Amino acid sequence: MAKRWTNDLTHDDVTPQSQYLNRRQIMAGIAGLGLAGVMGGEANAAGKLKPNDWDTITRYNNFYEFGTSKDDPAKHAHKLTTDPWTIKIDGMVDNPGEYALGDILSKMTTEERIYRFRCVEAWSMVVPWNGFELADLLQMAGIQEGAKYVAFETLMRPEEMPGQKRPVIDWPYVEGLRLDEAMHPLTLMATGIYGKPIPNQNGAPIRLVVPWKYGFKSIKSIVRVTLTDREPPTSWNKLISREYGFYSNVNPNVDHPRWSQATERTIGGGLFAKRKPTLLFNGYEADVAKLYEGMDLKRNF
């Protein structure tokens, strides 16, 4: 299937893998030094990062299906069975059904995408993802006339995902995009990162990557994709609607109630790296601004 977007980033721009995977430890270490407002690496006097092995750098993640503590995903995610894996595609599609992930991948053109990454905690980096355009999956399913939104659902398997045994949120975790957002060539269904399969605690075996919405629309371990004509519910909007709107974007003009989106620091820039202005739509304004023409993005956040 023909690709419709050209990447302007290269591997020279990529944040080193250890810094990406260790980003939560970096922030925790800074907080312990009484410098929670300063984003950067675990720096020595020369401002260089300490190397970390794979086990160490993947032990600090958010994935509430495995628990609310930052180290819970790494403790429990090894229990998750990711092969075989199926995705149910239903709703307003011509070809509904249960699709094996292997069969889906055999029909898709997979590629590496190097995307700018920005999280709501106001740090940024550049990450190489492997995957395929969500648009290709939706076209394979056959989009029916009248469909306006795409809903996503995470696996519900409490025996392997112990966090689901507690009513932290209304399980299973759900997310959604407007159809034109979902069909945009930047929107990726990711199956790999840094040339390796995504670790269980980071969303294996398949997750959503929307580069202008990083930190907001990043549903993991997807098992269901539904086409609908109604705006679907999303987990964080149901839980804290004032903080997470359906159209959450990286927008320096719209602060999160508990932090600002106006500036950010780059992971790997050193402990005292200067903050820089956050780019609208995470730097993808030229690609996606037309999606929101006529919308008040402060009201529709």
Beta strands, then each sheet from edge to edge (+ up, - down):
strand 1: 86-91
strand 2: 97-100
strand 3: 111-119
strand 4: 123-133
strand 5: 149-154
strand 6: 174-178
strand 7: 188-193
strand 8: 196-197
strand 9: 207-209
strand 10: 222-228
strand 11: 263-266
strand 12: 276-277
sheet 1: 2+ 1- 10- 5+ 6-
sheet 2: 3+ 4- 7+ 8-
sheet 3: 3+ 4- 11- 12+
sheet 4: 3+ 4- 7+ 9-
end
